[in-house]
Amino acid sequence: MPLSSQLSRRERQIMDIVYELGEASAKDMKAHHYLMHKIC
């Protein structure tokens, strides 16, 4: 049974938010890395 089916609706919502924040953070880090290389 997949983990998502074992979670409550609220737990799934929280996990979705955590995942989205992680995705945003990864994009921010890539953008920061790119900008640092452009400046230096």
N, C-alpha and C positions, 0 to 999 in steps of 0.2 A: 504494500500500500504506500503510495507517495506521501511524503511528509506534508504536502499542502492539504491533503484530505484529512489529516489528523489534527489540523489546526482549526481553532474557532474562527469565525468571520473576522473578529477584531484582531486576532493574531495575524491573519493573512493580510489585513490592511496595514498593520505595523510593519510586517516584513516587506510589503510592497514599497512603503515609504523608505525604509532602510535601503532597499535595493536602488531606488531612484536617487537617493542621496549619494550612494556609492558611485553610481554612474555619473552624476554631476561632478563629484569630486575627481573622478578619473579624467573627465574632460577638462576640468580646471587645471589639473596638474599637467596635462599635455599642452594646454595653451600657455601656461606659465613656462614650461620647458622650452617651447617654441620661441616665446618672446625673449627669454634669457639668451638664447643663442643668436637672436637677431641683434640684440643690444651689444653683446660682447664681441 
